[in-house]
Amino acid sequence: MMRSDPPGGRRRWIWSFGLGLTLALLAAVWLRSPGTAPPPTEPLPPTAATQALARDLPPPTPPAPTRPRAEPPSSKPTPPPIIDEVAVEKPEVCSGEDNLITVRAHSPDGNDAYLHSTIGTGVGMRVPLRVWLEEGATYEQPRVTVFGKDNVSASVLVPRYKVKECEPERLVDVYSRRVPNSEEDYEFLVRILEVPRRDEPRRKPFAPVRFIWTFDDAPPVTTTVPTVTWTLSPLPDRPAAMYHQHLVRVEAIDASGRKATGRSSIQLLDPTFENFDKKGVVTVLAVGTPRFPTEDEAGVVRQRFRLFHRWKGPVKLERVTALRARRPEPKAPPLPEEATEASLDVETLPEGRGAEVSVSLDTKAEPDVGMITYVLEGRTTDGHPARGTFSLMRPPPRPTKENSVPVTDPRLLAKVKRARELLGQDFVTDEDLWRLERQGRFEDLAVRRATP
């Protein structure tokens, strides 16, 4: 028995069949595993159902454009530096004699500004190393460790060299310290130790009368005392770096012409490089003259400061702020600093030596101010911010019988009198005594203590 479809029934059936076929194809595509491309297929020939579906359905809406997904930041660790060479100065030395060890290294990315190293117990890329023979006529082999960016390091052993069963007649040690209230000035002191010899007559003491100092490649400096002060600034022909390397050599000579030589390596962190590397700020430095301010008879403290920087090109000062630190009453809490605008009569700090400014503090007009700190803000010609500070400090009151403790130790009293004569000063400080002591100016003082 034949059944006739109602009007429109055939069209609805074709539309339903086409829609089901389309959904099935979409489901098959969606269930396909991601990242797997479908196999190439030939396009299906149009059927009556798909033609009817195309006639009845609206045209498809084009997909919205998608933004490219941002790549996540790289999380690769910093690669360690590569040690190219460890050079040994002498193929053989006596036990305890120094041997200069030089290390050459580089960073895989070509940025060597962060390289610094330790060699044995010393620091630097060139270290005068001492080793001592142990039982069995051998010695512990020192290690070289080179650090790069983020302090990632690489390490190797120092190549072995021959250490003979002999000892130098004397050891020459060079010590250093940063001079107080300074930026780049360092004081160096040489100490000479006679090495005792068994079954040998006592040798004539070594008493140097002259010291020849050599700092890196600078011309030698001669002193008659075992101390010298030297400015260790970054070498102008070296690229900017986190650490600066220096090698100091001193030759001590006695009256008969005998010589003894000592060396020391110094590895100094450069805070100006660190400030720009971490914060993008150019640092303005300040050096005061005199190093310790003095107060004149009128109660005015005056001091000159040389303001400079290590950037290529000038720095323009845009703002100077003076912070006054006021002295509180005894046992009172600290007082807040008072900030005011200030002028230094300098607008630009040129490259190199910089510019000098003068500042003063009238202690009678401002009796409660103990220190004025000047905050400098500026900018380089290529747009980097520049910052710096320096302080004018009120010196302590002059010593009197009323505010001082009398010196009762005979030897200390003799040192104070000798120091006043040598320096031509009414009073001396502990720093003066320590400096003259290191120079050997008190060695001839023989003061007997009073016996009860």
Secondary structure, DSSP 8 states (H G I E B T S, - for coil): ------TTHHHHHHHHHHHHHHHHHHHHHHHS-TT------------HHHHHHHHHS------------------------EEEEEEES-SEEETT--EEEEEEEE-TTS--TT-EEEETTEESSEEEE----BTTTB----EEEEE-GGG-EEEEE----EEES---SEEEEEEEEE-TT-SSEEEEEEEEEE---TTS-------EEEEEEEETTS--EEESSSEEEEE----TTS---SEEEEEEEEEEEETT--EEEEEEEEEEE-HHHHHHHHH--EE-EEEEEEEEEEE-TTSEEEEEEEEE--SSS-EEEEEEEEEEEE---TT------EEEE---S--EE-SSS-EEEEEEEETTTSTTEEEEEEEEEEEETTS-EEEEEEEEE-------TTTS-----HHHHHHHHHHHHHHT-SS--HHHHHHHHHTTTTTT--------
